[in-house]
Amino acid sequence: MATTFPTKPVGPVPTTVFKTFRFLKALPDDYLVWHHLAPWQKNKPDFLVFSPNQQALMIKVSNATPDQLQSSIQMMLIGHKKEIFGEYETRVLQDFHKDLYNRLSGSREVTDQSNNYIRSIVLCPNLTTKQLTRNEFATKSKDLVWLGKEYLDSKKTDKWLSLFSSESLDEIWHHHIRAMFTPEVVVPKELTVRRPIQRNLEAGLSDFILDYDQELVLKADLELSQEAEDLAKDFQTSLVNGVVGSGKTLILLYRLRLLHGLYPAKKFLVLTHNKPLIRDMQMKFYNLNGDLPNNIKWQTFYGYLYHNWPAGTWLKPLGKKRREEIIRDVWLEFFKQTNITEGMLRSEIDWIQDQVDRSRNGYLSAQRRGRIARCRARSSNPARRRPYQPQPECSCRNHA
């Protein structure tokens, strides 16, 4: 099964596009398939497919029916060219090639040979190949391949594999084709902290692109479930782990832009733990999107709780300074003459806050694997410290 970006179609798509997506997903495992998503870009090809040898297919799906084809033929016979079948699909694919050539020619010396690198296909799931032979564009076009619904037969994937006869893409072609077809994964250089890699490339790559793993995360579960639509009981979460600078914030912002474009009437909430991060994310989102829509809210987590907590039950969180003062006072009153340091008391309080059961009995019976015993002393001399040894539960008066 091929890797698809996204893993399933998003939103209402024509039946012809859905059939094509399902078929392309059945290609072998080492094939990559992109479905065009960017809602701010109209009139683009529907699919981009890469073979293991970095050969590319560009596909535009036609919704034409036999009746529309027949009507188009009749219009041509009487000289009426308003509804010529295939003209729109041809123009979309040719414009993509032209834009790609212009993009590449601005950074390297190229000739307009994009057709040698990208095989362009017009796929007609409602028409047979025999019916397509009656189409003027299908019979006269040299740069495009016209395919009928026979090519969506799951038993005939070999026919598709034989279409990958174009030249293999080098790194520059690969970069620019992805950047044009999936603009939602392009990262402007001013939004990345990554140092540029010094490579001897004929064309300067002015922008970065999310890698495949990042793009899969970006486009996972974009389709809202019925439960989510109805604000019902089911609640889905996605956890993204990564080291500093790995692109977690960028994935969030790009996903927000994509979701906002797909569902402009929805409301969105972004929660962080501090206001400086909110301002930084707002600035980056403005650079990506060109504005800050009113239906996107940016709040700190505690600020969100404060404004949405039931009236009359809110306990105001302690500030950091006041918290430290209370811990200090408790330590001075109860633990100064013991082996427990102020830092140990603070660490214990932090640990308690992470436990589900914070009652006295819950605290005394909690599993303490990985933590020191409750009243275990440590020497102030590092040279005399002993390796940690698990201690039995303490029954001293401090924990009675």
C-alpha positions in Angstrom: 0.0 0.0 0.0 1.4 3.4 -1.0 2.0 6.2 1.5 -0.6 8.9 0.9 -0.5 12.5 2.1 -3.0 12.8 3.8 -4.0 9.3 4.7 -7.6 9.8 3.5 -9.5 12.5 1.6 -10.5 15.6 3.5 -14.0 17.1 3.3 -16.5 16.6 0.5 -14.6 15.5 -2.6 -16.1 14.4 -6.0 -16.8 10.7 -6.3 -14.3 10.6 -9.2 -11.5 12.0 -7.0 -12.4 9.6 -4.1 -12.2 6.6 -6.5 -8.8 7.7 -7.8 -7.5 8.2 -4.2 -8.6 4.8 -3.2 -7.0 3.2 -6.3 -3.7 5.1 -5.9 -3.4 4.1 -2.3 -3.3 0.5 -3.6 0.0 1.1 -5.4 3.1 -0.7 -4.0 4.5 0.3 -0.6 7.4 2.3 -1.9 5.2 4.8 -3.9 4.3 8.2 -2.6 1.0 9.8 -3.4 0.0 13.4 -2.6 -3.6 14.7 -2.8 -3.8 18.5 -3.4 -5.2 20.1 -0.2 -4.4 23.8 -0.1 -7.8 25.5 -0.1 -6.3 28.9 -1.0 -5.0 27.4 -4.3 -7.6 26.6 -6.9 -7.4 25.1 -10.3 -4.5 22.8 -9.5 -3.8 19.1 -10.4 -5.4 16.6 -8.0 -2.6 14.1 -7.4 1.1 13.9 -7.5 2.8 10.5 -7.5 6.4 9.6 -7.0 7.9 6.2 -7.9 10.8 4.7 -5.9 13.1 5.9 -8.7 12.0 9.5 -8.2 9.8 9.6 -11.4 6.8 11.8 -11.2 3.2 11.6 -12.4 0.8 14.6 -12.3 -2.9 13.7 -12.4 -5.9 15.8 -13.1 -9.2 14.0 -12.5 -12.1 14.8 -14.8 -15.7 14.6 -13.6 -17.1 14.5 -17.2 -19.9 12.0 -18.0 -20.8 10.4 -21.3 -23.6 12.9 -21.8 -21.3 15.9 -21.2 -18.8 14.4 -23.7 -21.5 14.0 -26.3 -22.7 17.6 -25.6 -19.2 18.9 -26.0 -18.8 17.2 -29.4 -22.1 18.7 -30.6 -21.0 22.1 -29.5 -17.8 21.8 -31.4 -19.7 20.7 -34.6 -21.7 23.9 -34.6 -18.6 26.1 -33.8 -19.6 26.8 -30.2 -16.4 26.5 -28.0 -17.7 27.4 -24.6 -18.0 23.9 -23.3 -15.2 21.9 -25.0 -14.5 18.8 -23.1 -10.9 18.5 -21.8 -10.0 22.2 -22.2 -10.1 22.9 -18.5 -8.0 19.9 -17.5 -5.5 20.6 -20.2 -5.1 24.2 -19.1 -4.6 23.2 -15.5 -1.8 20.8 -16.2 -0.1 23.1 -18.8 -0.2 26.0 -16.3 1.5 23.9 -13.6 4.3 23.0 -16.1 4.6 26.7 -17.0 4.8 27.9 -13.4 7.3 25.2 -12.6 9.5 26.2 -15.5 9.3 29.9 -14.4 10.2 28.9 -10.8 13.2 26.9 -11.9 14.4 29.3 -14.5 14.7 32.0 -11.8 17.3 30.0 -9.9 19.1 27.9 -12.5 19.7 27.7 -16.3 17.0 25.3 -17.5 15.2 24.5 -20.7 11.4 24.0 -20.8 11.6 20.2 -20.6 9.3 19.7 -17.6 7.3 17.1 -19.6 10.4 14.9 -19.6 10.4 15.0 -15.8 6.7 15.0 -15.0 4.2 12.7 -16.9 0.9 14.6 -17.0 -2.3 12.5 -17.0 -6.0 13.4 -17.4 -8.0 10.6 -15.7 -11.7 10.2 -16.6 -13.3 7.7 -14.2 -16.7 8.1 -15.9 -15.5 7.4 -19.4 -14.0 4.5 -21.2 -10.8 4.8 -23.3 -12.9 4.1 -26.4 -15.1 7.1 -25.6 -12.0 9.3 -25.1 -10.9 8.7 -28.6 -13.7 10.9 -29.8 -12.3 13.8 -27.8 -10.3 16.4 -29.8 -7.9 17.1 -26.9 -7.3 13.4 -26.2 -6.4 12.7 -29.9 -4.3 15.8 -30.6 -2.5 16.3 -27.3 1.1 15.2 -27.3 2.1 16.2 -23.8 -0.8 14.7 -21.9 -1.9 11.1 -21.4 -5.7 10.5 -21.4 -6.9 7.5 -19.4 -10.4 6.0 -19.0 -12.0 4.2 -16.1 -10.3 0.9 -17.1 -7.2 2.2 -15.4 -9.0 2.2 -12.0 -9.3 -1.6 -12.0 -7.5 -2.8 -8.9 -6.2 -5.8 -10.8 -4.4 -3.6 -13.4 -1.9 -1.6 -11.3 0.8 -2.9 -13.6 -0.6 -0.5 -16.3 0.1 2.4 -14.0 3.6 1.3 -13.2 4.4 1.3 -16.9 3.4 5.0 -17.0 6.5 5.9 -15.0 8.8 6.3 -18.0 9.9 9.9 -17.4 13.4 10.9 -16.2 14.2 10.6 -12.6 14.1 13.8 -10.6 17.1 15.3 -9.1 17.0 17.1 -5.7 16.1 20.5 -7.1 13.3 19.2 -9.3 11.9 17.2 -6.4 12.1 20.2 -4.0 10.3 22.6 -6.4 7.6 20.2 -7.5 6.7 19.5 -3.9 6.8 23.2 -3.0 4.4 24.0 -5.8 2.0 21.1 -5.4 1.9 21.2 -1.5 2.5 24.9 -0.5 1.1 24.0 2.9 4.5 22.3 3.8 6.8 25.1 2.6 8.7 26.8 5.5 10.0 30.3 4.7 13.6 30.6 5.8 12.8 33.4 8.2 10.6 30.9 10.2 13.3 28.4 10.8 16.2 28.3 13.2 18.0 25.6 11.2 21.4 26.6 9.8 21.5 26.3 6.0 23.3 23.2 4.8 26.2 24.1 2.5 25.6 22.1 -0.7 26.8 22.6 -4.2 23.4 22.9 -5.8 22.8 24.7 -9.1 19.7 26.3 -7.8 19.4 28.0 -4.4 16.6 26.6 -2.4 15.3 29.7 -0.7 12.7 27.8 1.4 12.6 24.7 3.5 10.1 21.9 3.2 8.7 19.7 6.0 10.0 16.2 5.8 7.7 13.2 5.1 7.2 12.4 8.8 6.4 16.0 9.7 3.9 16.2 6.8 2.1 13.0 7.9 1.7 14.6 11.4 0.5 17.8 9.8 -2.2 16.1 7.8 -3.3 13.4 10.2 -7.0 13.3 11.2 -7.9 16.5 9.3 -11.4 15.2 8.7 -13.7 16.0 11.6 -15.5 13.1 13.0 -19.3 13.1 13.6 -18.7 13.2 17.3 -16.5 16.3 16.9 -19.0 17.9 14.6 -21.7 17.5 17.3 -19.4 18.4 20.1 -20.3 15.0 21.6 -18.4 12.6 23.8 -15.5 11.4 21.8 -12.3 13.5 22.1 -9.3 12.8 20.0 -5.7 13.9 20.8 -2.4 13.8 18.9 0.9 13.9 20.8 4.0 15.2 19.0 7.3 14.7 20.6 10.6 16.2 19.5 13.8 17.9 20.7 14.1 21.6 20.7 14.2 23.0 17.1 12.7 19.9 15.6 9.7 21.7 14.2 6.9 21.0 16.7 5.6 24.6 16.7 5.8 24.8 12.9 3.7 21.7 12.6 1.1 23.2 14.9 1.0 26.5 13.0 0.9 24.8 9.6 -1.9 22.5 10.7 -3.8 25.4 12.1 -3.5 27.2 8.7 -4.6 24.1 6.9 -7.6 23.5 9.2 -8.7 27.1 9.1 -8.6 27.0 5.3 -10.6 23.8 5.2 -13.1 24.8 7.9 -13.2 28.7 7.9 -16.5 28.7 9.9 -15.1 26.8 12.8 -13.5 28.3 15.9 -9.9 27.4 16.9 -8.1 27.6 20.2 -4.3 27.6 20.7 -3.0 27.1 24.3 0.5 27.6 25.5 2.2 28.1 28.9 3.4 31.7 28.5 2.5 34.9 26.7 5.9 35.5 24.9 5.4 32.2 23.1 1.9 33.3 22.1 3.3 36.5 20.6 6.0 34.6 18.7 3.4 32.1 17.3 1.1 34.9 16.3 3.9 36.6 14.4 4.8 33.4 12.6 1.2 32.6 11.8 0.8 36.2 10.4 3.8 35.7 8.1 2.3 32.4 6.9 -1.3 33.4 6.5 -1.1 37.1 5.9 -3.6 37.9 8.8 -4.8 36.8 12.2 -8.4 35.6 11.8 -10.8 36.5 14.6 -12.0 32.9 15.0 -8.6 31.8 16.2 -8.0 32.4 19.9 -4.5 32.5 21.5 -4.4 32.0 25.3 -2.3 30.6 28.1 -3.5 27.4 29.6 -4.1 29.0 33.0 -5.7 32.0 31.4 -8.1 29.7 29.6 -9.0 28.0 32.9 -9.5 31.3 34.7 -11.9 32.6 32.1 -13.9 29.4 31.7 -14.0 28.0 35.3 -17.5 27.8 36.8 -18.3 30.9 38.7 -17.8 30.8 42.5 -15.5 27.8 42.5 -12.2 29.3 41.2 -9.1 29.0 43.4 -6.6 31.6 42.2 -3.2 29.9 41.5 -0.3 31.1 43.5 2.4 33.1 41.8 5.9 31.7 41.7 7.2 34.2 44.3 4.4 33.6 46.8 4.8 29.8 46.3 8.5 30.0 47.1 7.8 32.1 50.2 5.3 29.5 51.5 7.6 26.6 50.9 10.4 28.5 52.6 8.2 29.3 55.7 7.1 25.6 56.0 10.6 24.4 55.7 11.8 26.8 58.4 9.1 25.8 60.8 9.1 22.0 60.4 12.2 20.8 58.6 15.1 23.1 59.3 16.5 20.9 62.1 16.1 17.7 59.9 18.1 16.3 57.1 15.4 17.4 54.6 16.6 20.4 52.6 14.4 23.1 51.2 15.0 21.8 47.7 14.0 18.3 48.7 10.7 19.7 50.1 10.0 21.6 46.9 10.8 18.6 44.8 8.4 16.5 46.9 5.6 19.0 46.5 6.1 19.0 42.8 5.9 15.2 42.7 2.8 15.2 44.8 1.1 17.5 42.4 1.6 15.0 39.6 -0.2 12.2 41.4 -3.8 11.3 40.8 -4.6 10.7 44.5 -3.3 13.6 46.5 -4.9 12.5 49.8 -2.7 11.6 52.9 -3.4 7.9 52.4 -2.7 8.2 48.7 0.6 9.9 49.3 1.8 7.3 51.9 0.8 4.4 49.7 2.1 5.8 46.3 4.7 3.9 44.4 8.0 5.9 44.7 10.1 4.0 42.1 12.8 6.3 40.9 12.5 8.7 43.8 14.5 8.8 47.1 12.9 7.7 50.3 10.7 10.3 52.1 13.2 11.2 54.8 16.5 10.0 53.4 19.3 12.4 54.1 22.1 13.4 51.8 25.6 14.5 52.8 26.5 18.0 51.8 30.0 16.7 50.9 29.8 15.2 47.3 32.9 13.1 48.0 31.1 11.3 50.8 27.8 10.7 49.0 26.9 7.1 48.6 25.2 5.6 45.6 21.4 5.6 45.9 20.0 2.6 47.7 16.2 2.0 48.0 15.1 2.6 51.6 12.2 1.1 53.5 9.1 3.3 54.0 9.7 5.8 56.8 7.6 5.9 60.0 9.2 9.0 61.6 7.1 11.6 63.3 7.3 13.9 60.2 5.1 11.4 58.3 3.0 10.0 61.2 
